[in-house]
Amino acid sequence: MPTEEFRAPAASVTSDKTWWRDIILLTLLLGVLFGVGLGRRALWEPDEGRYVEIPREMIQTGDYVTPRLNGVKYFEKPALFYWLEAGAIKVFGIKEWAMRLWPVLFAIMGCIAVYAAGRKIYDRRTGWLAAVILATTPLYYFLGRTVTLDMPVSALLTLTLLAFLLGTRAPPGPARRNYFWAFYVFAALATLAKGLIGLVIPAMVIGTWILILNEWRLLKSIYLPSGLLLFLIIAVPWHIAAARANPEFAYFYFVNEHFLRYLTKSHHRYQPPWFFIPVLLAGIYPWTAYLAQSLAGAWPASWRARRESREMLFLLLWAALIFVFFSFSDSKLIPYILPVLPPLALIAARYLSLHWDPPSPPGLRAGPWVLLILGLLFLAALVFVPQHTPDRPRVAEYTRVFGGYAWVILGSLLATAVVPFAVSFRRRLPWTLAALAVTGVLFLGVLDRGLAYLNDQRSVKTLALILKPQLRPADEVMTYGEYYQDLPVYLGRRITVVDWKGELEFGMSVEDVSAWMIGDAAFWRRWNGLGRAYLLTSRSNYDKLHAEERGQFHLIAQTGPNVLVTNRTGHP
């Protein structure tokens, strides 16, 4: 991180050079951080398998309007990310690192965006700190290396809201117009990436901000007519095309997947309203140490002072409203609060930048102590809290899965608390933050390497690669009582799913897919038929089927909790 004096950017040659130098350097550093070991893990199911299989089937069928999963219509999300992944498949083939390339690029874009906004609104130091904080939070880092929609939509929402905020600061002219046009474009892309939240979240944050500031006249200068036209040109065509090709699309997509998902427990993802509190505290660790102080310092001193800190108020509303919005949803998943992290990174960065030089306020001095306590609490929970049975500590489960590497993971976690705490006695904030960032990156790297130990628990890649050389075109591959979403990806073919509907229930109800989405009776007819069939299922399902003695099962391989069996002996 640069150590020279940071000042608000000025329109000079020197400033322009530092801008480009910083962006190039930051891009290279982020590329290394997010890119190293990108293909180490298998594609984990369900999410990574799902979001690779859908674009694979788009390429196979040539239909880029109607998403299909294992040949079944799948309308839960719009198509932008599928198109991007399809492009990656066409260029690089189906390789784990290539499938994760787009999430990495979006993660880097998000970090560059907070750097640029931090520098434009405040100073260069704030920009650097914001990018470093955001990139080294575990939730952001790991979702930036995972094939899901969460990082793309988070980065696009970040670009949307920051473009709007910077546009309000720009004087009338081409620069202001371009900021607002970018705002509409990014909002449209966010909508095309994950649905109506691309429109709802910016409207919620911006509308509340304008209401609090009582600056409704701003609506006259945000290029609303031309901006809405841009938004509609980008966001609407696919939705129209999907509705014309699929009469059932509109109700399921808009009503079931937006309103009912939020307002009801129909998707079976209910969690209590406080669910995201521990998720956030762990998700931004070790920067949790400065969260409370940063938020307290960002709060306007009085109602009248709100106009003097309008940018900080915008960031506070951005973080708080999204957090509250998803906390009251009846459908909750950990990644939902990812869009909260960019504004929190900017808020923390501004607080730390203001107190860069001594003397340090009491809240800042308390940070290392908070970090030490949190680190020890996390470590104690990981080591001593039971996993499944009261007499079996969680660490015993970790050593069973990771072997001796479990202690490396726990040691790196301990280092994130102890090393910055020890360095803090030098009473130099830059040293403490450097120690925190370095140990945080080491912990992320150690933990990421450890995740590969879970491949056989979270993926059937090993079994798929054992099976693939044996397959003939006429052979049937089945799963029983479950659907491994990475299996068709690794086999490059549709599979037969037995006695399972899950998220494909709606698609199964609108067209005939009974040839490969079958029930128990059809399974036994095919299994005992003349053709060769292979079955992947859990060990418990296999034991149940084997005990029924209604057919022959020949075990080929077992990895983790899953088995691969066939109905015929001998080589195909």
Secondary structure, DSSP 8 states (H G I E B T S, - for coil): ---S------SSHHHHHHHHHHHHHHHHHHHHHHHTTTTSS---TTHHHHHHHHHHHHHHH--SSS-EETTEE--SS-SHHHHHHHHHHHHH-S-HHHHTHHHHHHHHHHHHHHHHHHHHHT-HHHHHHHHHHHHTSHHHHHHTTS-SSHHHHHHHHHHHHHHHHHHHHS-TTHHHHHHHHHHHHHHHHHHHHHSTHHHHHHHHHHHHHHHHHT-GGGGGGS-HHHHHHHHHHHHHHHHHHHHHH-TTHHIIIIIIIIIIHHHSSTTS----TTTHHHHHHHHTTTGGGGHHHHHHHHS-SSSGGGGTTHHHHHHHHHHHHHHHHHHT-SS--GGGGGGGHHHHHHHHHHHHHHTSSSS--HHHHHHHHHHHHHHHHHHHHHHHSBSSSTTSBHHHHHHHHHTTHHHHHHHHHHHHHHHHHHHGGG--HHHHHHHHHHHHHHHHHHHHHHHGGGHHHH--HHHHHHHGGG--TT-EEEEESS--TTHHHHHTS--EEES--GGGHHHHHHS--TTTEE-HHHHHHHHTSSS-EEEEEEHHHHHHHHHHTSS--EEEEEETTEEEEESS-S--
